[in-house]
């Protein structure tokens, strides 16, 4: 009852506070984003001169804002040891289709990454096994593998969950998330499962609806890979992980006497059996450069005046995709303006707004993560090596891609139904005269694709603002205009040279979204509420295990 009253009081304080003048300046959001997305920062890839410039800039800005250091040993930075790998040019990839060699062009027909510190990868005529969606979920009565031996073989997967395309009346319908993807839908899970089962390689057949993005996003890494440094990576990572284009995948299955669509339908059944793709094999031969680098998270804080060991975190990721091949205009820098320089700008704007007011009761933490684009690695490392106790972290509020199209009538919620922070978001939005709209594209699994997920896995209640969850209901143009922007951005700018700062942006809507987090943070930092996960959330047991530390 005490916690319920505290949360109600926090909601009341939030409503009153949100009536004040908007604290977030669109011009400052634009200015910070313009700097971070400039060519000088070279696309902000970890372990490059672009990282050095980025970290130097962020540390200087955190100091100028008056934030205290919250990284390692009194510093603003936290070292994150990473393995970095890069495929060398000249690699050869092919399928043997019943005696006919089908050469696979890298980044056109196939992508590949190796996350082991080896000098060369040689896979010669490895048998291929189609494993459907590649899901083992005992709690849902599902096992796609049925004990198949994958040792020395390449596992071929479909993307997303088994019920993603289920028709009404199919037994699998609703067994997973339907259009709302679970973690089993993610490519990261599928590669992990292949490694656990001894496969030498894992290939996912690309389909844009199930993946949630086009081939341009799949190939964006250009053979570069990152991982946290592991004691024995061969136990946890396949030798080659990658994607086949939809065309190449269909061609492979057809050569093995299988119809792609019919096989997908079979894979939606609990009695699905893995299919050895008879008469086919996969070969790859390429050199690999690898080294260990130390990248850095940048973390600052405002220490709480009354409850310094309790915290509210605001976060975004500073990294993008660095330099790539020249585009049609000759541009090589992939600047990551909206993904996620603008999120970092939002984090800094919230810090500025708080520093302009009285000290909060609870500590406020402001984090700019490294290596999000490489698999949420900076935030994952922080989750294992936190600089403030996670058991008493009230909430993590993450910003990753904010829409630049002006004011909107709503805010899009990623991962609806997870925790009580959603109630606070609705209250803050109402105070702005706006509503909350659930993610229109739950199949994209956005809840599992941003840094807040690393903290959720540790039990911390989280909330994500992300403009890719469906078009906002824009004041100028409505939902249709918002959806068009999401479609255009993901098709032509996301993770490419096209994600550049623009003087034509209207960031008033983005500023309103950032202000929602500011108002929520103000209520949480000034109260005694402990928002929790809702019943049925897979994260609630993790949080409940540390409940005694929040009394």
C-alpha positions in Angstrom: 0.0 0.0 0.0 2.8 2.4 0.8 4.4 1.9 -2.6 1.0 2.4 -4.3 0.5 5.7 -2.5 4.1 6.8 -3.3 3.5 6.0 -7.0 0.2 7.9 -7.0 1.9 10.9 -5.4 4.6 10.7 -8.1 2.0 10.8 -10.7 0.4 13.8 -9.1 3.7 15.6 -8.8 4.4 14.8 -12.5 1.1 16.3 -13.6 1.7 19.5 -11.7 5.3 19.8 -12.9 4.5 19.2 -16.6 2.2 22.3 -16.6 5.3 24.4 -16.4 7.1 25.8 -19.4 8.8 23.2 -21.6 12.4 22.7 -20.3 13.9 21.2 -23.4 15.2 23.5 -26.2 14.8 22.2 -29.8 17.6 24.5 -30.9 20.0 22.9 -28.4 18.9 19.4 -29.5 19.7 20.4 -33.1 23.1 22.0 -32.3 24.4 19.0 -30.3 23.2 16.6 -32.9 24.8 18.7 -35.7 28.2 18.5 -33.9 28.1 14.8 -33.2 26.9 14.0 -36.8 29.5 16.1 -38.4 32.3 14.6 -40.6 34.9 15.5 -38.0 33.5 12.6 -35.8 33.8 10.1 -38.7 30.6 8.3 -37.9 31.6 7.6 -34.3 32.6 4.0 -34.6 34.2 2.4 -31.5 38.0 2.1 -31.5 38.5 4.7 -34.2 39.7 8.3 -34.1 36.0 9.1 -34.3 35.5 7.6 -30.9 38.3 9.6 -29.4 36.8 12.8 -30.7 33.3 11.8 -29.5 34.4 10.9 -26.0 36.5 14.0 -25.7 33.5 16.1 -26.7 31.1 14.3 -24.4 33.4 14.5 -21.3 33.9 18.2 -22.0 30.2 18.8 -22.2 29.4 16.7 -19.1 31.9 18.8 -17.2 30.5 22.1 -18.6 27.0 20.9 -17.5 28.3 20.5 -14.0 27.8 16.8 -13.8 29.9 14.7 -11.5 32.0 11.8 -12.9 30.3 8.4 -12.6 32.6 6.1 -14.5 35.6 4.2 -13.4 37.6 5.4 -10.4 36.4 9.0 -10.3 36.4 9.5 -14.1 33.7 10.3 -16.6 34.5 7.2 -18.6 34.1 3.5 -18.1 36.4 1.2 -20.0 34.7 -1.4 -22.1 37.1 -4.1 -23.4 35.9 -5.3 -26.8 37.0 -7.8 -29.5 36.9 -6.1 -32.9 37.0 -8.2 -36.1 36.9 -7.3 -39.7 36.6 -9.5 -42.8 39.4 -8.9 -45.3 38.6 -8.2 -48.9 38.9 -11.0 -51.3 36.9 -13.6 -49.4 35.0 -16.3 -51.3 31.5 -17.6 -50.4 29.6 -20.2 -52.3 26.8 -22.8 -52.2 27.1 -26.2 -53.8 23.7 -26.9 -55.2 23.8 -30.6 -56.2 27.1 -30.1 -58.1 26.5 -26.6 -59.4 28.6 -24.0 -57.6 26.6 -20.9 -56.8 29.0 -18.0 -55.9 27.6 -15.7 -53.2 28.6 -12.1 -53.5 29.3 -10.6 -50.1 26.8 -7.9 -49.0 24.6 -8.8 -52.0 23.8 -12.5 -51.5 25.3 -13.1 -48.1 26.7 -11.2 -45.1 29.2 -12.7 -42.7 30.7 -11.9 -39.4 33.2 -13.8 -37.2 33.4 -13.0 -33.5 36.4 -15.2 -32.7 40.0 -13.9 -32.6 41.2 -16.1 -35.6 43.3 -15.1 -38.6 41.4 -17.1 -41.2 38.1 -18.8 -41.6 37.9 -21.9 -43.8 34.6 -23.7 -44.1 34.6 -26.3 -46.9 31.4 -27.9 -48.0 29.7 -27.9 -44.7 26.3 -29.6 -44.7 23.3 -27.3 -44.4 20.4 -28.0 -42.0 17.2 -25.9 -42.1 16.0 -25.5 -38.5 12.9 -23.5 -39.0 12.7 -20.6 -36.6 15.4 -22.2 -34.4 13.5 -21.8 -31.2 13.8 -23.9 -28.0 11.2 -22.7 -25.6 10.2 -25.4 -23.1 7.8 -23.0 -21.3 5.8 -22.7 -24.5 6.1 -26.4 -25.4 8.3 -25.6 -28.4 11.5 -27.2 -29.8 12.5 -26.7 -33.4 15.7 -28.8 -33.1 14.3 -32.2 -31.9 17.8 -33.3 -30.9 19.4 -32.7 -34.4 23.2 -32.9 -34.5 24.6 -29.6 -35.8 28.2 -30.3 -35.1 30.3 -29.1 -38.1 27.2 -28.0 -39.9 25.6 -24.7 -40.9 22.2 -24.0 -39.4 19.7 -22.1 -41.7 17.1 -20.1 -39.9 13.9 -18.2 -40.5 13.7 -14.8 -38.9 11.2 -13.9 -36.1 8.9 -16.1 -34.0 7.1 -19.3 -35.1 3.7 -17.5 -34.8 4.8 -14.3 -36.7 2.9 -15.3 -39.8 0.4 -17.7 -38.2 -3.1 -17.6 -39.6 -6.2 -17.7 -37.5 -6.9 -21.2 -36.4 -3.3 -22.4 -36.5 -2.4 -24.0 -33.2 0.8 -21.8 -32.9 -1.2 -18.6 -33.1 -0.6 -16.6 -29.9 1.9 -19.1 -28.5 4.7 -16.5 -28.7 4.0 -12.8 -29.3 2.2 -12.9 -32.6 3.1 -9.6 -34.2 4.7 -8.6 -30.9 8.1 -10.3 -31.2 9.7 -12.1 -28.2 13.5 -12.5 -27.7 13.3 -15.8 -29.6 12.6 -13.7 -32.7 15.9 -11.9 -32.5 18.9 -12.8 -34.7 21.1 -12.6 -31.6 19.2 -15.4 -30.0 19.4 -17.6 -33.1 23.1 -17.3 -33.4 23.5 -18.0 -29.7 21.4 -21.2 -30.1 23.4 -22.4 -33.1 26.6 -22.0 -31.0 25.2 -23.9 -28.1 24.4 -26.8 -30.4 27.9 -27.0 -32.0 27.2 -25.5 -35.4 30.1 -24.2 -37.4 28.0 -21.5 -38.9 24.5 -19.9 -38.8 22.7 -18.2 -41.7 19.3 -16.4 -41.4 17.2 -16.0 -44.5 16.3 -12.4 -44.8 12.8 -11.2 -45.1 12.1 -7.5 -44.4 8.7 -7.9 -42.6 10.1 -10.5 -40.1 13.4 -8.7 -39.6 11.8 -5.3 -39.3 14.4 -3.8 -41.6 15.7 -4.1 -45.2 18.8 -5.6 -46.6 20.7 -2.3 -46.4 20.6 -2.6 -42.6 21.7 -6.2 -42.6 24.8 -5.4 -44.7 25.6 -2.1 -42.8 28.4 -3.7 -40.7 30.3 -4.6 -43.9 32.0 -7.6 -42.2 33.0 -5.7 -39.1 32.1 -7.4 -35.8 32.3 -6.5 -32.1 31.9 -8.5 -28.9 32.8 -8.2 -25.3 36.1 -10.0 -24.6 35.3 -13.6 -23.7 37.5 -16.2 -22.0 36.7 -18.9 -24.6 34.8 -17.4 -27.5 34.7 -20.7 -29.4 32.2 -22.0 -26.8 29.8 -19.1 -27.2 30.2 -18.0 -30.9 29.9 -19.9 -34.2 32.8 -19.5 -36.6 30.6 -17.7 -39.1 27.3 -15.9 -38.5 25.4 -14.1 -41.2 22.4 -13.7 -43.4 21.3 -15.0 -46.8 19.3 -12.6 -49.1 15.8 -13.8 -49.6 16.6 -14.7 -53.2 19.6 -16.7 -52.3 17.7 -18.5 -49.5 14.9 -19.5 -51.8 17.4 -20.7 -54.4 19.1 -22.9 -51.8 15.9 -24.5 -50.6 14.6 -25.1 -54.1 17.9 -26.9 -55.0 17.3 -29.2 -52.0 13.8 -29.9 -53.3 12.0 -27.7 -50.8 9.5 -24.9 -51.4 10.2 -21.9 -49.3 6.6 -21.0 -48.5 5.6 -24.6 -47.8 8.6 -25.1 -45.5 7.7 -21.9 -43.6 4.2 -23.3 -43.0 5.7 -26.5 -41.7 8.0 -24.5 -39.4 4.9 -23.0 -37.7 4.0 -26.5 -36.4 5.2 -27.8 -33.0 5.9 -31.2 -34.7 8.3 -29.5 -37.2 11.5 -31.6 -37.8 14.8 -30.1 -39.0 15.4 -30.6 -42.7 18.8 -31.7 -43.9 19.2 -29.9 -47.2 20.4 -32.9 -49.2 22.8 -32.3 -52.0 23.8 -28.9 -50.8 26.7 -27.4 -48.8 28.2 -24.1 -47.9 31.8 -23.0 -48.2 33.6 -19.8 -47.1 37.2 -18.7 -47.2 38.4 -15.4 -45.9 41.0 -13.7 -43.9 40.2 -11.8 -40.7 41.8 -9.0 -38.8 41.2 -8.9 -35.1 42.3 -7.0 -32.1 41.2 -6.1 -28.7 40.3 -2.5 -28.1 39.1 -0.6 -25.1 36.1 1.5 -25.9 34.4 3.8 -23.4 31.0 4.6 -21.9 30.6 8.2 -20.8 28.7 8.6 -17.5 27.9 11.5 -15.3 25.6 12.1 -12.3 23.9 14.6 -10.0 24.2 13.1 -6.5 20.9 12.9 -4.7 20.6 15.1 -1.6 18.6 12.7 0.5 18.9 9.3 -1.1 22.2 9.1 -3.0 22.2 5.3 -3.3 18.9 5.4 -5.2 19.0 6.5 -8.8 17.2 7.4 -12.0 19.1 6.9 -15.2 18.8 8.7 -18.6 20.7 7.1 -21.4 21.4 7.0 -25.2 24.2 5.5 -27.3 26.9 7.7 -28.8 28.2 5.2 -31.4 27.2 4.9 -35.1 28.6 2.9 -38.0 31.7 4.9 -38.9 33.0 5.0 -42.4 31.7 2.9 -45.3 31.9 2.6 -49.0 31.1 5.8 -51.0 27.4 6.3 -51.8 26.1 7.8 -55.0 27.1 11.2 -53.8 30.6 10.1 -52.7 29.8 10.3 -49.0 31.6 7.8 -46.8 30.6 9.0 -43.3 27.6 7.2 -41.8 26.8 10.0 -39.3 24.1 8.5 -37.2 22.3 11.8 -36.6 19.0 10.4 -35.5 20.5 7.1 -34.5 21.5 8.2 -32.0 23.2 11.6 -31.8 19.8 13.1 -31.1 19.3 10.7 -28.1 22.6 11.8 -26.6 21.5 15.4 -27.2 18.3 14.6 -25.3 20.2 13.1 -22.4 22.4 16.3 -22.2 19.4 18.5 -22.4 17.7 16.7 -19.5 21.0 17.1 -17.5 21.0 20.8 -18.3 17.4 21.2 -17.1 18.1 19.4 -13.9 21.2 21.4 -13.1 19.2 24.6 -13.5 17.0 23.5 -10.6 17.4 22.3 -7.0 19.3 19.2 -6.2 17.1 16.0 -6.5 16.5 13.8 -3.6 17.6 10.7 -5.6 20.8 10.5 -7.7 20.4 11.2 -11.4 22.7 9.3 -13.8 23.4 10.3 -17.4 24.9 7.7 -19.7 26.2 7.7 -23.2 26.9 4.1 -24.2 29.4 2.7 -26.7 28.8 -0.2 -29.1 25.0 -0.3 -29.2 25.2 -0.9 -32.9 27.4 -3.8 -32.3 25.0 -5.6 -30.0 24.2 -3.4 -27.0 27.7 -4.1 -25.8 28.4 -0.9 -23.8 25.2 -1.2 -21.8 25.6 -4.9 -21.4 29.0 -4.3 -19.9 27.6 -1.7 -17.6 24.9 -4.2 -16.5 27.6 -6.5 -15.3 29.9 -3.7 -14.0 27.5 -1.0 -12.7 28.9 2.2 -11.1 25.7 2.6 -9.1 23.6 -0.2 -7.6 21.1 -1.6 -10.0 19.0 -3.0 -7.2 18.2 0.6 -6.2 18.0 2.1 -9.6 14.4 3.3 -9.8 14.2 3.4 -13.6 16.2 3.6 -16.8 14.8 6.0 -19.4 16.4 5.5 -22.9 16.2 7.6 -26.0 17.1 6.1 -29.4 15.9 7.8 -32.6 13.5 10.8 -32.1 11.3 12.0 -34.9 12.3 15.4 -36.5 8.9 16.3 -38.1 7.4 18.8 -35.6 4.8 18.6 -33.0 2.7 15.4 -32.6 -0.5 14.6 -30.9 0.9 11.4 -29.4 4.0 9.6 -28.3 4.7 6.0 -29.4 5.3 3.5 -26.6 7.7 0.6 -27.3 6.9 -2.6 -25.4 3.4 -1.7 -24.1 2.2 -3.6 -21.0 5.6 -4.1 -19.3 5.7 -1.9 -16.3 4.3 1.0 -14.2 6.5 3.6 -15.9 3.9 3.5 -18.7 1.3 5.0 -16.4 3.7 7.9 -15.6 4.3 8.4 -19.3 0.6 8.6 -20.0 0.2 11.1 -17.2 3.0 13.3 -18.5 1.7 13.1 -22.1 -1.8 14.1 -20.9 -0.3 17.2 -19.3 1.1 18.1 -22.7 -2.3 17.5 -24.3 -1.1 14.3 -25.9 -1.9 10.6 -25.8 0.2 7.4 -25.8 0.0 5.1 -28.8 1.4 1.5 -28.5 4.1 0.4 -30.9 2.5 -0.1 -34.4 5.3 -2.5 -35.4 5.8 -5.0 -32.5 7.2 -7.5 -35.0 10.3 -5.4 -35.3 11.2 -6.4 -31.7 12.3 -2.9 -30.9 12.0 -3.6 -27.2 14.9 -6.0 -27.5 17.0 -3.8 -29.8 18.0 -0.9 -27.7 20.2 -0.4 -24.7 17.4 -0.3 -22.1 17.2 -4.0 -22.6 20.6 -4.6 -21.0 19.2 -3.0 -17.8 15.8 -4.8 -18.1 17.7 -8.1 -18.1 19.0 -7.0 -14.6 15.5 -6.3 -13.4 15.6 -2.5 -13.7 12.3 -1.0 -14.8 12.8 0.6 -18.2 11.1 2.8 -20.8 12.2 3.5 -24.4 11.4 6.4 -26.6 12.1 5.4 -30.2 10.7 7.0 -33.4 10.8 3.7 -35.3 7.9 2.1 -33.5 5.4 3.6 -35.9 4.6 7.0 -37.2 3.6 9.7 -34.8 0.2 11.4 -35.3 1.8 14.6 -36.5 0.1 17.9 -36.1 1.1 18.6 -39.7 0.1 15.6 -41.8 -1.3 13.2 -39.2 -0.5 9.5 -38.8 0.0 9.1 -42.6 2.8 11.6 -42.6 4.4 10.0 -39.6 4.3 6.6 -41.1 5.7 7.8 -44.3 8.7 9.3 -42.5 9.4 6.0 -40.7 9.2 4.1 -44.0 11.4 6.5 -45.8 13.9 6.8 -43.0 14.3 3.0 -42.5 14.6 2.4 -46.3 17.1 5.1 -47.2 18.8 6.6 -44.1 18.9 4.2 -41.2 22.5 3.0 -40.6 23.7 4.7 -43.9 25.3 7.9 -45.1 21.8 9.3 -45.3 21.3 9.6 -41.6 22.6 13.2 -41.6 21.7 16.3 -39.7 19.4 18.7 -41.5 18.6 22.3 -41.1 15.1 21.5 -42.3 14.3 19.5 -39.2 11.5 20.7 -36.9 12.5 19.3 -33.5 9.7 20.8 -31.4 8.1 17.3 -31.2 11.4 15.7 -30.3 11.8 18.3 -27.5 8.3 17.5 -26.2 9.2 13.8 -26.1 12.5 14.5 -24.2 10.5 16.7 -21.8 8.3 13.7 -21.0 11.3 11.9 -19.6 12.5 15.0 -17.8 9.1 15.3 -16.1 9.0 11.6 -15.2 12.6 11.8 -13.9 11.7 14.9 -11.8 8.7 13.0 -10.2 10.7 9.9 -9.6 13.8 11.7 -8.2 11.7 13.8 -5.9 9.5 11.0 -4.5 9.7 7.6 -2.9 7.9 5.5 -5.6 9.4 2.3 -6.8 7.6 1.5 -10.2 7.7 -2.3 -10.8 7.2 -4.6 -13.7 3.6 -5.7 -14.3 2.4 -9.3 -13.6 3.3 -11.5 -16.5 6.4 -9.6 -17.5 9.4 -11.9 -17.8 11.4 -9.2 -16.0 9.3 -9.0 -12.8 10.9 -12.1 -11.1 14.3 -10.5 -11.6 13.3 -7.3 -9.9 11.4 -9.0 -7.1 14.5 -11.0 -6.1 16.1 -7.8 -4.8 12.9 -6.3 -3.3 14.5 -6.4 0.2 17.0 -3.7 -0.8 14.3 -1.2 -1.7 12.5 -1.1 1.7 
